[in-house]
Amino acid sequence: MTPEFATLEAAESVRLPSGGSWLAVTTGTDGPGLSDERNTYILDYDTDRLYEVMCRTQPVSLSEDRWEALFPHLEHRDSCAEGE
């Protein structure tokens, strides 16, 4: 389960559009599996909906290295459970 609170120490900028259901975070920090360039991530607040869409369209699990780069605060697990 994704925690309700997250810190964004490496963020260069955070954009919260008025009335939006998402935010954009730009970071220049690289990590395993990430580029050395600036990266912008669009984060939707409805994580359950995102999970369902991702599993339906891209049912591929992340490698442990890639998972660690994207979600260092979470223990590695298969991205989509069997049958989802």
Secondary structure, 3 states (H helix, E strand, C coil): CCCCCCCCCCEEEEECCCCCCEEEEEECCCCCCCCCCCEEEEEECCHHHHHHHHHHHCCCCCCHHHHHHHCCCCCCCCCCCCCC
